[in-house]
Amino acid sequence: MAPKITDEQREAIKQVPGPVRVEDDQTQKAYFLVDEVTLETLRHDADREAIRQGIADMEAGRVITLDELDARIQDRIRRPQSA
């Protein structure tokens, strides 16, 4: 099920460049309306930044072996989560 936007939201989308902030009056949570192209652009930008950061970490020597990563994951799985 895809909720439909309201006339008020549609008007805001026309007037506001970029994401439109929408607040849930029951929970006071904020959400943002963006068109599909903008969402994909934001995702791609975030992916590219994560890749850049990974390369920078690698070049700076901030790396671990796969064995060390596996050991950390196994340790975390075995250790009960603190509240």
Wavefront OBJ file of the C-alpha trace (Angstrom):
o trace
v 0.000 0.000 0.000
v 1.379 3.367 -0.975
v -0.170 6.304 0.886
v -1.298 9.183 -1.299
v -0.002 12.690 -0.728
v -2.410 15.392 0.362
v -3.144 18.597 -1.520
v -1.189 20.494 1.167
v 1.855 18.249 0.632
v 1.571 18.537 -3.156
v 1.560 22.337 -2.875
v 4.611 22.271 -0.569
v 6.466 20.051 -3.040
v 5.835 22.628 -5.764
v 7.093 25.510 -3.607
v 10.034 23.988 -1.721
v 13.192 23.032 -3.578
v 14.391 19.704 -2.205
v 12.911 17.558 0.553
v 9.660 18.660 2.190
v 9.476 18.174 5.962
v 6.261 16.496 7.140
v 5.448 16.064 10.823
v 3.203 13.381 12.290
v 0.954 15.263 14.690
v 0.378 12.121 16.795
v 4.017 11.060 17.296
v 5.788 14.363 16.538
v 8.171 12.417 14.290
v 9.465 14.262 11.250
v 9.579 12.707 7.785
v 10.750 14.083 4.476
v 9.045 13.833 1.107
v 11.403 13.605 -1.844
v 10.821 12.575 -5.412
v 12.222 9.271 -6.624
v 15.085 10.815 -8.607
v 16.234 12.853 -5.591
v 16.085 9.776 -3.353
v 18.255 7.784 -5.765
v 20.717 10.669 -6.010
v 20.953 10.860 -2.206
v 21.526 7.104 -2.004
v 24.237 7.210 -4.664
v 25.913 10.164 -2.955
v 25.910 8.292 0.377
v 27.316 5.175 -1.308
v 30.097 7.169 -3.000
v 31.000 8.854 0.302
v 31.162 5.479 2.077
v 33.456 4.155 -0.660
v 35.669 7.273 -0.424
v 35.885 6.815 3.347
v 36.760 3.142 2.931
v 39.553 3.979 0.506
v 40.866 6.674 2.860
v 40.833 4.185 5.755
v 42.684 1.627 3.649
v 45.292 4.153 2.530
v 45.791 5.269 6.140
v 46.277 1.688 7.284
v 43.028 1.516 9.248
v 42.297 -2.060 8.201
v 41.877 -5.471 9.800
v 42.125 -8.966 8.350
v 39.052 -10.999 7.498
v 39.974 -13.382 10.322
v 39.982 -10.484 12.812
v 36.652 -9.234 11.460
v 35.157 -12.722 11.780
v 36.458 -13.005 15.355
v 34.893 -9.640 16.267
v 31.560 -10.638 14.748
v 31.568 -14.001 16.522
v 32.461 -12.294 19.808
v 29.595 -9.846 19.401
v 27.145 -12.629 18.568
v 28.146 -14.644 21.648
v 28.142 -11.644 24.007
v 24.700 -10.688 25.362
v 23.643 -7.177 24.386
v 23.697 -4.705 27.265
v 20.493 -2.785 27.889
l 1 2 3 4 5 6 7 8 9 10 11 12 13 14 15 16 17 18 19 20 21 22 23 24 25 26 27 28 29 30 31 32 33 34 35 36 37 38 39 40 41 42 43 44 45 46 47 48 49 50 51 52 53 54 55 56 57 58 59 60 61 62 63 64 65 66 67 68 69 70 71 72 73 74 75 76 77 78 79 80 81 82 83
